[in-house]
Amino acid sequence: MTKTAAPLPRATSATTLDTEFRRGLGLYDSTMVVIGSMIGSGIFIVSADMARTIGSPGWLLVAWALTGALTIVGALSYGELAAMMPKAGGQYVYLREAFSPLWAFLYGWTLFLVIQTGTIAAVAVGFARYFGVLVPWIADDFYLIAPVHVSQGYALSLSTTQLVGVLLIALLTWTNTRGLEYGRIVQNVFTTAKTGALAALIVLGLLVGWNAVAAADNFGQFWAVRGASPIVPGLSATTAFGLFIAISVAQVGSLFSADAWNNITFTAGEVKEPRRNIPLSLALGTGAVIGLYLLTNLAYLATLPFDAIQHAPADRVATATLDAIFPGAGATTMAVAIMISTFGCNNGLILAGARAYYAMARDGLFFRQAGELNGEKVPSWGLALQGVWAAVLVLPRTYDPATGAYGNLYSNLLDYVVSAALIFYILTIAGVFRLRKTRADIERPYRAIGYPVVPALYIAGAATILTVLFIYRTATTWPGLIIVLLGVPVYFAWRRRGVPA
């Protein structure tokens, strides 16, 4: 009796390696993209709002630990998809292959419209605001073009802060069009520097700034809820159910601070040995950042009384921590650290985002030019389109007639899409299950750890948080869903008229 040879794993266009890019990112470079895209300014700020919502040192750390667990489990699950489909575009490709081009387009549409470009705008303005601590003429109310009201609640303006934000976007977009080597060097230098700065803040907070009174109160009454803000009228963290809702709602801040770890998947076409290095960089990068974030919050609790964390001026907890250690020098020191952090963060976001639009254009679902590489083997048109739209998002302002205060439109948009981004994370990890059935014969150099239990726990946890947000944060969740759904008619219009690159 003759034996029949087992069929070889079936190769598809989604599983073969890209050949048009230059592979210049090694494991260290890829890990720096993960870390650099995650660490922006959030970790220095969001703990104040989270502390007000949760009202307890212990539960604040639990909220951050939950974020860490979701992030690391998500990254480990993405590793299977990244090793299986090491293509430029990353998450866009995974959704296309697991479900359909429509779901992939809706992700790419939301990514370009708000998620990536809105974050780039926010990080750029964050850089400019902290630059203003060193250079006083850079200020939100120092206008080159005073607000021009386009409706009762919206205006356009150009302040010196906005100008610096736009110039930063232009600079980093230009350097990334010059080739991968430029972006790689900037990313490595600034990510290494800001990781060192965050580690220094931890060491200073835990050793030099140790406040015996604050530590005794925070760690002695670790689980005691105090000063918790109402989530909705009549509901706060003072009850068991309220605490559950508070921790879920607080995830908006911590998940946003730990977001963008998936950006390395967009650059798969430029990673050396992508089947090995992308899963490894996801695990190493997310693990390192989550560890730093938990230690940073411990440093806050060791240095500041809990009410000082809850009511830090302008929510700048890290600045208040350094001011407690070095009175009078905290603001300047922290401004420099956050400028370094936001500069490196924006470089990673700008570098990675254009690769997703490249994949969309190759499918005929985005501007054709975005699917072309320049002489340096980078998608310069995609970078330019992303940069222009991110710069445009810097200019619109929200306006509150009751107080006369101006806000930023991109801040509202980012609030709207936190829940939308969570939907796409859940869908992508659900894609691991679907592809195990529909593409069982494709080679998987890495398999998700703990499958099926661990990925299923991510879906269950993220879906629970999402449900709470849709019920208790309707003003910032339903508009995000509308932004996603607006992409449906755009998809069918582009599908009829679009030409693959």
C-alpha positions in Angstrom: 0.0 0.0 0.0 1.5 3.4 -1.0 1.4 6.3 1.4 0.0 9.6 0.2 2.2 12.6 1.1 0.5 15.2 3.4 -0.5 18.3 1.5 1.9 21.2 1.8 0.5 24.4 3.6 -1.3 26.5 1.0 0.4 29.8 0.2 -1.7 32.8 -0.7 -1.0 36.4 -1.7 -1.7 37.2 2.0 0.8 34.8 3.4 3.8 35.4 1.0 6.4 37.9 1.9 6.4 41.4 0.4 9.3 42.0 -2.0 8.8 45.7 -3.0 10.0 47.1 0.3 13.5 47.3 1.9 13.7 45.1 5.0 15.5 47.4 7.4 13.8 46.8 10.8 15.4 44.1 13.0 14.0 42.9 16.3 15.3 45.8 18.3 13.9 48.3 15.8 10.6 46.6 15.7 10.4 46.6 19.5 11.2 50.3 19.5 8.3 50.9 17.1 5.9 49.0 19.5 7.2 50.8 22.6 7.6 54.2 20.9 4.1 54.2 19.5 2.6 53.2 22.9 4.3 55.7 25.2 3.1 59.2 24.5 1.8 61.7 27.1 -1.1 59.6 28.4 0.8 57.9 31.2 1.8 61.2 32.6 -1.8 62.5 32.8 -4.7 60.0 32.7 -4.1 58.5 36.2 -5.7 61.7 37.7 -9.0 61.2 35.9 -8.9 57.4 36.6 -8.3 58.1 40.3 -11.3 60.4 40.4 -13.5 57.8 38.8 -12.3 54.8 40.8 -11.5 56.5 44.1 -9.0 53.9 45.5 -5.3 53.3 45.2 -5.7 49.6 45.0 -8.4 49.6 42.4 -6.5 52.2 40.4 -3.7 49.7 40.1 -6.2 46.9 39.3 -7.6 49.0 36.4 -4.0 49.5 35.0 -3.4 45.7 35.5 -6.6 44.9 33.6 -5.4 47.2 30.7 -2.0 45.4 30.8 -3.6 42.0 30.7 -5.9 42.9 27.7 -3.0 44.6 25.9 -0.5 41.7 26.3 -3.1 39.0 25.5 -4.2 41.0 22.5 -0.6 41.4 21.3 0.1 37.6 21.8 -3.0 36.8 19.8 -2.1 39.2 17.0 1.3 37.5 16.9 -0.3 34.4 15.2 -1.9 36.6 12.5 1.4 38.5 12.0 3.5 35.4 11.6 0.9 33.9 9.3 0.4 37.0 7.1 3.5 39.1 7.3 2.2 41.7 4.8 2.3 45.5 4.8 -1.0 46.8 6.2 -1.1 44.4 9.1 -4.5 44.6 10.9 -6.2 45.7 7.7 -5.0 42.5 5.9 -6.0 40.3 8.9 -9.6 41.6 8.8 -9.8 41.3 5.0 -8.6 37.7 5.1 -10.7 36.6 8.1 -13.9 38.3 7.2 -14.2 40.5 4.1 -12.8 43.5 2.3 -15.7 45.6 3.8 -14.6 45.0 7.4 -11.0 45.7 6.4 -12.0 49.0 4.7 -14.1 50.1 7.7 -11.0 49.7 9.8 -8.8 51.5 7.4 -11.4 54.3 6.9 -11.6 54.9 10.6 -7.9 54.6 11.0 -7.2 57.3 8.4 -10.2 59.5 9.3 -9.6 59.6 13.1 -7.7 56.9 14.9 -4.2 57.4 13.4 -4.5 61.0 12.2 -6.4 62.2 15.2 -3.8 60.7 17.5 -1.0 62.2 15.5 -2.7 65.6 15.8 -3.3 65.2 19.5 0.3 64.1 20.2 1.7 67.0 18.1 -0.3 69.5 20.0 0.7 67.9 23.2 4.4 68.3 22.2 3.7 72.0 21.4 2.0 72.6 24.7 4.9 71.3 26.7 7.3 73.2 24.5 5.3 76.2 25.7 6.6 75.6 29.2 10.1 76.4 27.9 9.1 79.0 25.3 6.3 81.2 26.7 5.2 82.6 23.3 4.0 79.1 22.3 0.5 79.2 23.9 -3.1 78.2 23.1 -4.2 81.8 23.3 -1.4 83.4 21.4 -3.1 83.6 18.0 -1.7 84.1 14.6 -5.2 83.8 13.2 -7.9 84.4 15.9 -10.8 81.9 16.1 -13.2 82.3 13.1 -16.6 80.8 14.1 -18.1 78.6 11.5 -21.1 77.6 13.7 -22.3 78.2 17.3 -20.1 75.4 18.6 -17.1 75.3 16.2 -14.4 77.6 15.1 -11.1 77.6 13.1 -7.9 79.1 14.5 -4.2 79.1 14.3 -2.4 79.7 17.6 1.3 79.3 18.1 0.6 76.0 19.8 -1.3 74.8 16.7 1.5 76.1 14.4 4.2 74.1 16.2 2.0 71.0 16.1 1.5 71.4 12.3 5.3 72.0 11.9 6.1 68.8 13.9 3.8 66.8 11.7 5.3 68.3 8.6 8.9 67.6 9.8 8.3 64.0 10.8 6.3 63.3 7.6 9.2 64.7 5.5 11.9 62.7 7.3 9.9 59.5 6.8 9.6 60.1 3.1 13.4 60.2 2.9 13.5 56.4 3.6 13.1 53.9 6.3 16.6 54.5 7.7 15.7 58.0 8.8 12.5 56.9 10.5 14.3 54.0 12.2 17.1 56.1 13.6 14.7 58.8 15.0 12.5 56.0 16.5 15.3 54.2 18.2 16.9 57.4 19.6 13.8 59.0 21.0 12.2 55.7 22.2 15.4 54.8 24.1 15.5 58.3 25.6 11.9 58.4 26.7 12.0 54.9 28.1 15.0 56.0 30.2 13.1 59.1 31.3 10.1 57.1 32.4 12.4 54.7 34.2 14.1 57.7 35.9 10.7 59.0 37.1 10.0 55.5 38.6 13.3 55.4 40.4 13.0 58.9 41.7 9.4 58.4 42.8 10.0 55.1 44.6 13.4 56.0 46.2 14.1 59.7 46.4 10.5 60.9 46.6 9.1 58.3 49.0 6.6 60.2 51.2 6.0 58.2 54.4 2.7 59.9 55.1 1.4 59.5 51.6 2.6 55.9 51.3 1.1 55.0 54.7 -2.3 56.5 53.6 -2.3 55.0 50.1 -1.0 51.6 51.0 -2.5 51.4 54.4 -6.0 52.2 53.0 -5.3 50.4 49.8 -8.9 49.5 48.9 -10.7 52.3 50.6 -12.8 54.4 48.2 -12.5 58.1 48.8 -13.4 61.2 46.7 -14.9 59.1 43.8 -16.7 61.2 41.2 -20.2 60.1 40.1 -20.2 58.0 36.9 -23.9 59.0 36.3 -26.2 60.6 38.9 -26.6 58.2 41.8 -23.9 55.8 40.7 -20.2 55.9 41.9 -17.4 53.5 42.9 -18.7 53.4 46.5 -20.9 50.3 45.7 -19.7 47.0 44.3 -21.6 47.5 41.1 -20.5 51.1 40.8 -16.9 50.0 41.3 -17.2 47.5 38.4 -18.6 50.2 36.2 -16.0 52.7 37.3 -13.1 50.4 36.5 -14.7 49.7 33.1 -15.2 53.4 32.3 -11.7 54.2 33.5 -10.3 51.9 30.8 -10.8 54.6 28.3 -7.8 56.5 29.7 -5.5 53.5 30.3 -6.3 51.7 27.1 -5.8 54.9 25.1 -2.4 55.3 26.9 -1.4 51.8 26.0 -2.8 51.8 22.5 -1.0 51.8 19.1 1.0 48.6 19.9 -0.5 47.1 16.7 1.3 49.7 14.6 4.2 47.3 14.0 2.0 45.0 12.1 1.5 47.8 9.5 5.2 47.7 8.7 5.5 44.0 8.2 6.9 44.5 4.7 10.0 46.2 6.1 10.7 43.9 9.0 13.5 41.4 8.8 12.4 37.8 9.4 8.8 39.1 10.1 7.4 35.7 11.0 9.7 35.7 14.0 10.4 39.3 14.8 6.9 40.8 14.7 5.4 38.3 17.3 8.5 38.7 19.4 8.4 42.5 19.2 4.7 42.6 20.1 5.4 40.5 23.2 8.6 42.3 24.3 7.2 45.8 23.6 3.9 45.5 25.3 5.3 43.6 28.2 7.9 46.3 28.8 5.5 49.2 28.5 2.9 47.7 30.8 5.6 46.9 33.4 6.7 50.6 33.2 3.1 51.9 33.5 2.4 49.8 36.6 5.6 50.9 38.2 4.9 54.6 37.3 1.6 54.4 39.1 3.3 52.9 42.1 5.7 55.9 42.0 2.8 58.3 42.0 1.3 56.5 45.0 4.6 56.5 46.9 5.1 60.2 46.4 1.7 61.9 46.4 -1.4 61.7 48.7 -4.3 60.1 46.8 -6.2 63.4 46.7 -3.2 65.1 45.2 -3.2 62.5 42.4 -7.0 63.0 41.9 -6.7 66.8 41.8 -3.3 67.3 40.1 -3.2 70.7 38.3 -4.4 70.1 34.7 -4.2 66.4 35.5 -0.4 66.5 35.2 0.3 63.8 37.8 3.9 63.2 36.7 4.7 67.0 36.9 3.2 67.1 40.5 5.3 64.0 41.4 8.5 65.7 40.2 7.5 69.0 41.9 7.2 67.1 45.2 10.7 65.6 44.7 12.4 68.8 43.2 10.2 71.8 44.2 10.1 74.3 41.4 11.9 72.2 38.8 9.2 69.6 38.2 7.3 71.5 35.4 10.5 72.1 33.4 11.9 68.7 33.8 8.7 67.0 32.9 8.1 69.2 29.9 11.4 68.1 28.4 10.6 64.4 29.1 7.2 64.7 27.5 8.5 66.5 24.5 11.0 63.7 24.0 8.2 61.1 24.5 5.7 62.8 22.2 8.3 63.4 19.4 9.2 59.7 19.4 5.6 58.6 19.6 4.5 60.7 16.6 7.4 59.4 14.6 6.2 55.8 15.1 2.6 56.7 14.4 3.5 58.6 11.2 5.9 55.8 10.0 3.5 53.0 10.5 0.2 54.5 9.5 1.0 55.1 5.8 1.7 51.3 5.3 -2.0 50.6 6.2 -3.2 53.1 3.5 -0.7 51.5 1.1 -2.4 48.1 1.5 -5.8 49.7 1.0 -4.7 51.4 -2.2 -3.3 48.1 -3.5 -6.8 46.7 -3.2 -8.3 49.8 -4.9 -9.9 51.0 -1.7 -7.9 54.2 -1.3 -6.2 56.9 -3.4 -4.2 55.1 -6.0 -1.0 57.1 -5.4 -0.9 55.9 -1.8 -0.2 52.4 -3.1 3.0 53.5 -4.8 6.6 53.6 -3.3 9.0 56.4 -4.0 12.7 55.9 -4.9 13.5 55.3 -1.2 11.0 52.4 -1.2 8.5 54.1 1.2 4.9 55.1 0.5 5.5 58.8 0.3 2.0 59.6 -1.1 0.4 57.8 1.8 2.7 59.7 4.2 1.8 63.0 2.6 -2.0 62.4 2.6 -1.8 61.3 6.3 0.3 64.3 7.2 -2.1 66.8 5.5 -5.2 65.3 7.1 -3.6 65.2 10.6 -2.5 68.8 10.2 -6.1 69.8 9.1 -7.4 68.1 12.3 -5.2 70.4 14.4 -7.1 73.5 13.2 -10.8 73.1 14.1 -11.8 74.1 17.6 -14.8 73.3 19.7 -16.5 76.3 21.5 -18.6 76.4 24.6 -20.8 79.5 24.5 -21.6 79.2 28.2 -18.0 79.5 29.3 -16.3 81.0 26.2 -13.8 78.2 26.4 -12.2 76.6 23.3 -11.4 72.9 22.9 -10.0 70.8 20.1 -12.1 68.9 17.6 -9.6 66.0 17.5 -10.1 65.4 21.2 -13.8 64.8 20.7 -13.1 62.6 17.7 -10.6 60.5 19.7 -13.2 60.1 22.5 -15.6 58.9 19.9 -13.3 56.2 18.4 -11.9 54.6 21.5 -14.9 52.3 21.5 -14.7 51.8 17.8 -11.0 50.8 18.0 -12.0 48.3 20.7 -14.6 46.8 18.3 -11.8 46.2 15.7 -9.5 44.7 18.2 -12.3 42.2 19.2 -13.0 41.5 15.5 -9.3 40.9 14.7 -8.9 38.4 17.6 -12.1 36.7 16.5 -10.3 36.4 13.2 -7.8 34.0 14.9 -10.7 31.6 15.6 -12.2 32.0 12.1 -9.0 31.5 10.2 -8.2 28.4 12.3 -11.3 26.9 10.6 -11.3 28.5 7.1 -7.5 28.5 6.6 -6.5 25.5 8.6 -3.9 24.4 6.0 -1.9 27.6 6.1 1.5 27.5 7.9 1.4 29.1 11.4 5.0 29.7 12.5 3.6 31.0 15.8 0.4 30.1 17.5 -1.5 32.2 20.0 -0.6 31.2 23.5 -3.4 29.6 25.4 -5.7 29.2 22.4 -8.7 29.1 22.6 -9.1 30.1 26.2 -6.7 33.2 26.3 -8.0 34.9 23.1 -11.6 34.1 24.2 -10.9 35.8 27.6 -9.7 38.9 25.7 -12.9 39.0 23.6 -15.0 38.5 26.7 -13.2 41.2 28.7 -13.1 43.8 25.9 -16.8 43.1 25.0 -17.7 43.7 28.7 -15.9 47.1 28.7 -17.4 48.0 25.4 -21.0 47.2 26.7 -20.4 49.4 29.7 -19.1 52.3 27.6 -22.1 52.1 25.3 -24.5 52.2 28.3 -22.8 54.7 30.5 -20.8 56.8 28.0 -23.3 57.2 25.2 -22.1 60.7 24.2 -18.7 59.4 23.3 -19.4 55.9 22.0 -22.4 56.1 19.7 -20.8 58.9 17.6 -17.8 56.6 17.1 -20.0 53.8 15.8 -21.6 56.3 13.4 -18.2 57.3 12.1 -17.5 53.7 11.3 -20.8 53.1 9.7 -20.4 56.1 7.4 -17.7 54.1 5.8 -20.1 51.6 4.4 -21.5 53.7 1.5 -17.9 55.0 0.9 -16.7 51.4 0.6 -19.2 50.6 -2.1 -18.6 53.8 -4.0 -14.8 53.2 -3.9 -15.2 49.6 -4.9 -17.1 50.6 -8.1 -14.6 53.3 -9.1 -11.4 52.4 -7.4 -8.5 51.0 -9.4 -6.0 48.7 -7.6 -2.5 50.1 -7.5 
